[in-house]
Amino acid sequence: MALLQIINYPDPRLHRIAEPIARVDDEVRRLAADMAETMYAAAGIGLAATQVDSHRQLLVVDVSETRDALLTLINPRLVEASSELAGYEEGCLSVPGVFDEVERPARVTVEALDLQGEQFQLRAEGLLSVCVQHEMDHLKGIVFVEHLSRLKRNRIVSKLRKQQKVL
């Protein structure tokens, strides 16, 4: 396994739409394992392939306290979303140091393939629901800050560009 480089906002590669994965093979499983290792090393709870410059529909999440409940979703598709919304303070490995509240459906049902290529359904609520929706947004080329006002987004971009100049 290997640690992958995470792309930082506002890099335009984060806006590429991910392509479906035609076949779940060893290469896809290796990418998923590398993504999980990268996510854990960065102390994240989710990571989409787009964030590591692989524009395929693959994401990993683990919202457990013990960091032992890894979920891999390949070609995830939203099947159902509750009309009830919930606001959570979100952060993102591609937008380091930035956190803000985003409202999303409180509960979702997602269909996806697992690492063996078998289809399954995931019903999620709470933090897991937020995390899955956040990562699925990445696959559509959407970063969580794009759910915020233009003013907040512009401030975030300015802050990140200043941080990059310091490094």
Backbone as CSV, one residue per row, in Angstrom:
resi,resn,N_x,N_y,N_z,CA_x,CA_y,CA_z,C_x,C_y,C_z
1,MET,0.840,-1.186,0.000,0.000,0.000,0.000,0.880,1.242,0.000
2,ALA,0.285,2.343,-0.435,1.055,3.573,-0.546,0.193,4.773,-0.180
3,LEU,0.849,5.772,0.389,0.157,7.024,0.651,0.069,7.808,-0.651
4,LEU,-1.108,8.351,-0.903,-1.350,9.127,-2.116,-1.373,10.610,-1.780
5,GLN,-1.069,11.436,-2.755,-1.123,12.882,-2.546,-2.563,13.365,-2.708
6,ILE,-3.029,14.142,-1.736,-4.385,14.694,-1.772,-4.333,16.066,-2.425
7,ILE,-5.182,16.266,-3.419,-5.271,17.539,-4.135,-5.980,18.556,-3.250
8,ASN,-5.460,19.784,-3.208,-6.070,20.844,-2.411,-6.899,21.803,-3.256
9,TYR,-8.022,22.203,-2.705,-8.892,23.223,-3.279,-8.112,24.519,-3.352
10,PRO,-8.224,25.317,-4.404,-9.173,25.253,-5.519,-8.626,24.607,-6.795
11,ASP,-7.796,23.607,-6.680,-7.245,22.920,-7.850,-8.379,22.482,-8.779
12,PRO,-8.301,22.833,-10.065,-9.386,22.505,-11.007,-9.635,21.009,-11.184
13,ARG,-8.657,20.162,-10.847,-8.869,18.715,-10.973,-9.970,18.217,-10.038
14,LEU,-10.235,18.974,-8.973,-11.315,18.599,-8.056,-12.695,18.759,-8.689
15,HIS,-12.758,19.433,-9.821,-14.041,19.653,-10.491,-14.296,18.679,-11.641
16,ARG,-13.375,17.760,-11.860,-13.601,16.737,-12.892,-14.641,15.736,-12.415
17,ILE,-15.500,15.326,-13.315,-16.527,14.342,-12.990,-15.919,12.953,-13.161
18,ALA,-16.097,12.125,-12.143,-15.521,10.783,-12.138,-16.277,9.850,-13.078
19,GLU,-15.538,8.962,-13.681,-16.109,7.972,-14.603,-16.478,6.696,-13.839
20,PRO,-17.537,6.017,-14.277,-17.871,4.733,-13.642,-16.738,3.725,-13.835
21,ILE,-16.626,2.822,-12.901,-15.632,1.752,-12.970,-16.296,0.570,-13.670
22,ALA,-15.729,0.143,-14.793,-16.326,-0.920,-15.601,-16.154,-2.298,-14.973
23,ARG,-15.005,-2.500,-14.306,-14.711,-3.825,-13.761,-13.938,-3.672,-12.458
24,VAL,-14.388,-4.358,-11.423,-13.680,-4.335,-10.149,-12.583,-5.399,-10.211
25,ASP,-11.331,-4.920,-10.282,-10.187,-5.825,-10.412,-9.136,-5.474,-9.362
26,ASP,-7.981,-6.100,-9.456,-6.924,-5.869,-8.470,-6.448,-4.420,-8.458
27,GLU,-6.431,-3.765,-9.613,-6.024,-2.362,-9.668,-6.982,-1.493,-8.862
28,VAL,-8.279,-1.731,-8.992,-9.288,-0.977,-8.241,-9.148,-1.275,-6.747
29,ARG,-8.955,-2.541,-6.408,-8.781,-2.913,-4.996,-7.523,-2.273,-4.408
30,ARG,-6.457,-2.200,-5.186,-5.209,-1.571,-4.730,-5.433,-0.071,-4.515
31,LEU,-6.130,0.582,-5.454,-6.436,2.004,-5.296,-7.263,2.223,-4.034
32,ALA,-8.270,1.388,-3.808,-9.114,1.514,-2.613,-8.275,1.358,-1.340
33,ALA,-7.357,0.401,-1.330,-6.492,0.187,-0.160,-5.574,1.389,0.063
34,ASP,-5.007,1.919,-1.015,-4.146,3.100,-0.907,-4.936,4.310,-0.428
35,MET,-6.162,4.441,-0.910,-7.019,5.549,-0.469,-7.337,5.420,1.018
36,ALA,-7.643,4.217,1.458,-7.939,4.016,2.881,-6.719,4.364,3.730
37,GLU,-5.546,3.898,3.320,-4.326,4.206,4.058,-4.093,5.715,4.110
38,THR,-4.321,6.386,2.987,-4.152,7.836,2.907,-5.144,8.550,3.816
39,MET,-6.401,8.109,3.790,-7.445,8.713,4.623,-7.093,8.569,6.098
40,TYR,-6.722,7.364,6.513,-6.375,7.140,7.919,-5.152,7.971,8.326
41,ALA,-4.145,8.030,7.471,-2.923,8.782,7.782,-3.207,10.278,7.930
42,ALA,-4.205,10.759,7.200,-4.561,12.183,7.248,-5.622,12.465,8.314
43,ALA,-5.998,11.440,9.083,-7.021,11.566,10.133,-8.367,12.009,9.565
44,GLY,-8.697,11.505,8.370,-9.983,11.815,7.753,-10.984,10.708,8.005
45,ILE,-12.245,10.980,7.629,-13.297,9.965,7.751,-13.858,9.569,6.392
46,GLY,-13.359,10.200,5.331,-13.796,9.850,3.993,-12.817,10.386,2.961
47,LEU,-12.770,9.706,1.823,-11.899,10.142,0.733,-12.460,9.611,-0.573
48,ALA,-12.571,10.492,-1.554,-13.024,10.112,-2.890,-11.815,10.042,-3.820
49,ALA,-11.895,9.160,-4.806,-10.784,8.989,-5.750,-10.414,10.307,-6.429
50,THR,-11.384,11.162,-6.671,-11.127,12.461,-7.288,-10.080,13.246,-6.493
51,GLN,-10.115,13.117,-5.180,-9.207,13.878,-4.324,-7.752,13.432,-4.448
52,VAL,-7.536,12.252,-5.006,-6.177,11.761,-5.211,-5.870,11.670,-6.710
53,ASP,-6.598,12.467,-7.481,-6.390,12.618,-8.921,-6.604,11.323,-9.707
54,SER,-7.557,10.516,-9.242,-7.991,9.339,-9.979,-9.488,9.523,-10.197
55,HIS,-9.870,9.835,-11.380,-11.243,10.291,-11.640,-12.162,9.132,-11.987
56,ARG,-12.249,8.229,-11.002,-13.115,7.064,-11.093,-14.073,7.074,-9.902
57,GLN,-15.225,6.465,-10.078,-16.265,6.494,-9.045,-15.958,5.501,-7.933
58,LEU,-15.134,5.947,-7.009,-14.688,5.125,-5.891,-14.517,6.025,-4.675
59,LEU,-15.041,5.570,-3.532,-14.844,6.318,-2.307,-14.702,5.356,-1.137
60,VAL,-14.016,5.834,-0.105,-13.857,5.076,1.129,-14.302,5.966,2.287
61,VAL,-14.950,5.353,3.275,-15.379,6.083,4.466,-15.217,5.189,5.693
62,ASP,-14.930,5.831,6.809,-14.915,5.145,8.102,-15.195,6.202,9.164
63,VAL,-16.420,6.206,9.668,-16.808,7.191,10.679,-16.763,6.606,12.090
64,SER,-16.233,5.396,12.224,-16.190,4.746,13.538,-15.129,5.393,14.429
65,GLU,-15.377,5.351,15.731,-14.403,5.857,16.707,-13.129,5.007,16.689
66,THR,-13.290,3.717,16.459,-12.172,2.781,16.533,-11.417,2.630,15.214
67,ARG,-11.906,3.286,14.154,-11.256,3.274,12.834,-11.127,1.856,12.281
68,ASP,-12.190,1.060,12.476,-12.164,-0.323,12.006,-13.448,-0.717,11.279
69,ALA,-14.136,0.283,10.710,-15.393,0.012,10.010,-15.331,0.604,8.592
70,LEU,-14.282,0.285,7.881,-14.066,0.835,6.546,-15.148,0.362,5.580
71,LEU,-15.721,1.303,4.863,-16.673,1.022,3.787,-16.069,1.500,2.482
72,THR,-16.154,0.673,1.458,-15.713,1.040,0.119,-16.927,1.010,-0.781
73,LEU,-17.157,2.110,-1.487,-18.295,2.203,-2.395,-17.770,2.485,-3.801
74,ILE,-18.105,1.591,-4.716,-17.705,1.713,-6.112,-18.965,2.011,-6.922
75,ASN,-18.886,3.012,-7.786,-20.027,3.461,-8.591,-21.257,3.723,-7.722
76,PRO,-21.097,4.497,-6.627,-22.240,4.743,-5.748,-23.314,5.570,-6.442
77,ARG,-24.557,5.221,-6.121,-25.701,5.917,-6.728,-26.734,6.157,-5.640
78,LEU,-27.170,7.404,-5.521,-28.187,7.760,-4.541,-29.530,7.200,-4.991
79,VAL,-30.143,6.376,-4.148,-31.422,5.749,-4.454,-32.563,6.518,-3.798
80,GLU,-32.307,6.992,-2.569,-33.347,7.686,-1.813,-32.691,8.671,-0.862
81,ALA,-33.349,9.824,-0.687,-32.885,10.830,0.262,-34.089,11.369,1.010
82,SER,-33.957,11.523,2.314,-35.070,12.035,3.114,-35.314,13.505,2.781
83,SER,-36.553,13.930,2.971,-36.865,15.349,2.780,-36.395,16.161,3.982
84,GLU,-36.223,15.467,5.110,-35.718,16.121,6.313,-34.233,16.430,6.120
85,LEU,-33.849,17.656,6.453,-32.454,18.066,6.328,-31.793,18.111,7.695
86,ALA,-30.497,17.952,7.700,-29.710,18.077,8.927,-28.447,18.862,8.601
87,GLY,-28.089,19.744,9.497,-26.871,20.528,9.321,-25.731,19.937,10.128
88,TYR,-24.594,19.772,9.493,-23.384,19.275,10.155,-22.234,20.188,9.793
89,GLU,-21.312,20.351,10.736,-20.093,21.073,10.424,-19.184,20.117,9.664
90,GLU,-18.884,20.474,8.429,-18.073,19.618,7.572,-16.681,20.198,7.407
91,GLY,-15.753,19.292,7.185,-14.401,19.640,6.821,-14.024,18.749,5.653
92,CYS,-12.843,18.932,5.113,-12.456,18.158,3.932,-10.935,18.075,3.866
93,LEU,-10.438,16.888,3.553,-8.992,16.723,3.424,-8.422,17.574,2.291
94,SER,-9.267,17.961,1.321,-8.816,18.814,0.213,-8.934,20.303,0.538
95,VAL,-9.521,20.616,1.688,-9.663,22.014,2.118,-9.184,22.079,3.577
96,PRO,-7.880,21.902,3.782,-7.357,21.769,5.140,-7.624,22.992,6.014
97,GLY,-8.055,22.698,7.250,-8.251,23.759,8.230,-9.541,24.528,8.095
98,VAL,-10.405,24.144,7.177,-11.660,24.863,6.953,-12.818,23.969,7.351
99,PHE,-13.714,24.524,8.170,-14.903,23.808,8.620,-16.086,24.760,8.556
100,ASP,-17.220,24.265,8.078,-18.428,25.089,8.051,-19.642,24.182,7.968
101,GLU,-20.780,24.722,8.368,-22.008,23.930,8.382,-22.620,23.845,6.990
102,VAL,-23.018,22.617,6.649,-23.694,22.345,5.376,-24.950,21.545,5.702
103,GLU,-26.060,21.905,5.078,-27.298,21.140,5.250,-27.424,20.124,4.128
104,ARG,-27.745,18.905,4.517,-27.933,17.813,3.564,-29.112,16.967,4.037
105,PRO,-29.626,16.098,3.176,-30.662,15.163,3.640,-30.161,14.373,4.860
106,ALA,-31.042,14.206,5.841,-30.659,13.547,7.095,-30.389,12.056,6.901
107,ARG,-31.089,11.432,5.968,-30.932,9.996,5.717,-30.870,9.751,4.214
108,VAL,-30.032,8.809,3.826,-29.922,8.438,2.414,-29.807,6.930,2.279
109,THR,-30.202,6.456,1.107,-29.956,5.075,0.719,-29.137,5.134,-0.562
110,VAL,-28.033,4.392,-0.567,-27.105,4.399,-1.689,-26.906,2.958,-2.158
111,GLU,-26.860,2.769,-3.476,-26.466,1.485,-4.060,-25.048,1.630,-4.577
112,ALA,-24.267,0.574,-4.407,-22.883,0.612,-4.867,-22.393,-0.815,-5.060
113,LEU,-21.190,-0.924,-5.580,-20.506,-2.212,-5.666,-19.467,-2.268,-4.550
114,ASP,-19.213,-3.475,-4.048,-18.156,-3.662,-3.055,-16.864,-4.080,-3.766
115,LEU,-15.853,-4.438,-3.009,-14.551,-4.784,-3.587,-14.546,-6.106,-4.352
116,GLN,-15.616,-6.876,-4.229,-15.748,-8.109,-5.018,-16.623,-7.885,-6.248
117,GLY,-17.101,-6.648,-6.431,-17.951,-6.335,-7.574,-19.412,-6.678,-7.335
118,GLU,-19.765,-6.991,-6.091,-21.147,-7.327,-5.745,-21.912,-6.066,-5.372
119,GLN,-23.140,-5.962,-5.854,-23.974,-4.799,-5.554,-24.536,-4.914,-4.140
120,PHE,-24.596,-3.778,-3.442,-25.201,-3.740,-2.116,-25.886,-2.397,-1.917
121,GLN,-26.730,-2.331,-0.901,-27.396,-1.093,-0.530,-26.938,-0.677,0.851
122,LEU,-26.727,0.609,1.013,-26.322,1.172,2.292,-27.363,2.206,2.694
123,ARG,-27.955,2.011,3.867,-28.850,3.013,4.440,-28.043,3.743,5.505
124,ALA,-27.992,5.059,5.381,-27.133,5.831,6.276,-27.881,7.015,6.860
125,GLU,-27.524,7.337,8.100,-28.040,8.539,8.745,-26.929,9.118,9.601
126,GLY,-27.154,10.301,10.117,-26.151,10.946,10.957,-24.863,11.219,10.202
127,LEU,-23.753,11.054,10.905,-22.444,11.365,10.320,-22.143,10.523,9.094
128,LEU,-22.543,9.257,9.094,-22.294,8.408,7.930,-23.015,8.952,6.703
129,SER,-24.248,9.402,6.872,-25.002,9.987,5.760,-24.293,11.223,5.208
130,VAL,-23.854,12.079,6.105,-23.139,13.302,5.704,-21.873,12.943,4.936
131,CYS,-21.111,12.022,5.484,-19.825,11.647,4.890,-20.018,11.045,3.494
132,VAL,-20.972,10.133,3.354,-21.212,9.503,2.051,-21.639,10.557,1.034
133,GLN,-22.546,11.453,1.420,-22.996,12.496,0.488,-21.851,13.438,0.110
134,HIS,-21.027,13.784,1.093,-19.873,14.659,0.865,-18.926,14.027,-0.163
135,GLU,-18.610,12.741,0.031,-17.692,12.061,-0.888,-18.326,11.848,-2.264
136,MET,-19.614,11.562,-2.302,-20.292,11.425,-3.600,-20.283,12.745,-4.358
137,ASP,-20.376,13.872,-3.644,-20.246,15.179,-4.289,-18.905,15.290,-5.007
138,HIS,-17.831,14.833,-4.350,-16.507,14.883,-4.986,-16.521,14.158,-6.335
139,LEU,-17.220,13.042,-6.408,-17.275,12.280,-7.660,-18.003,13.050,-8.759
140,LYS,-18.815,14.027,-8.361,-19.528,14.887,-9.317,-18.790,16.207,-9.536
141,GLY,-17.598,16.322,-8.967,-16.799,17.531,-9.146,-17.207,18.674,-8.235
142,ILE,-17.853,18.352,-7.121,-18.335,19.376,-6.187,-17.566,19.255,-4.879
143,VAL,-17.023,20.373,-4.408,-16.326,20.440,-3.128,-17.284,21.083,-2.125
144,PHE,-17.253,20.634,-0.869,-18.252,21.075,0.110,-18.359,22.583,0.240
145,VAL,-17.283,23.319,0.037,-17.343,24.783,0.168,-18.233,25.408,-0.896
146,GLU,-18.540,24.654,-1.942,-19.425,25.181,-2.991,-20.882,25.166,-2.552
147,HIS,-21.163,24.577,-1.385,-22.494,24.657,-0.784,-22.624,25.917,0.070
148,LEU,-21.527,26.650,0.249,-21.512,27.858,1.067,-21.744,29.090,0.195
149,SER,-21.930,30.228,0.830,-22.141,31.470,0.088,-20.878,31.830,-0.702
150,ARG,-21.052,32.627,-1.727,-19.918,33.074,-2.545,-18.893,33.826,-1.687
151,LEU,-19.374,34.636,-0.753,-18.487,35.400,0.120,-17.606,34.457,0.952
152,LYS,-18.213,33.453,1.576,-17.441,32.496,2.374,-16.437,31.747,1.505
153,ARG,-16.883,31.343,0.308,-15.998,30.613,-0.607,-14.793,31.465,-0.978
154,ASN,-15.030,32.741,-1.311,-13.933,33.638,-1.696,-12.950,33.826,-0.546
155,ARG,-13.460,33.912,0.682,-12.577,34.049,1.844,-11.727,32.793,2.030
156,ILE,-12.351,31.638,1.814,-11.633,30.369,1.954,-10.523,30.271,0.908
157,VAL,-10.822,30.619,-0.337,-9.820,30.573,-1.401,-8.663,31.513,-1.067
158,SER,-8.981,32.727,-0.601,-7.928,33.683,-0.229,-7.055,33.127,0.886
159,LYS,-7.690,32.537,1.894,-6.957,31.965,3.029,-6.029,30.838,2.563
160,LEU,-6.545,29.953,1.714,-5.743,28.824,1.244,-4.585,29.286,0.369
161,ARG,-4.823,30.280,-0.470,-3.737,30.797,-1.335,-2.643,31.453,-0.501
162,LYS,-3.042,32.167,0.561,-2.038,32.770,1.463,-1.221,31.688,2.134
163,GLN,-1.885,30.608,2.581,-1.172,29.499,3.241,-0.186,28.857,2.267
164,GLN,-0.566,28.708,1.004,0.308,28.090,0.020,1.537,28.949,-0.241
165,LYS,1.382,30.290,-0.212,2.511,31.187,-0.438,3.500,31.102,0.722
166,VAL,3.004,30.889,1.923,3.860,30.782,3.108,4.709,29.521,3.033
167,LEU,4.135,28.444,2.492,4.876,27.190,2.380,5.869,27.309,1.301
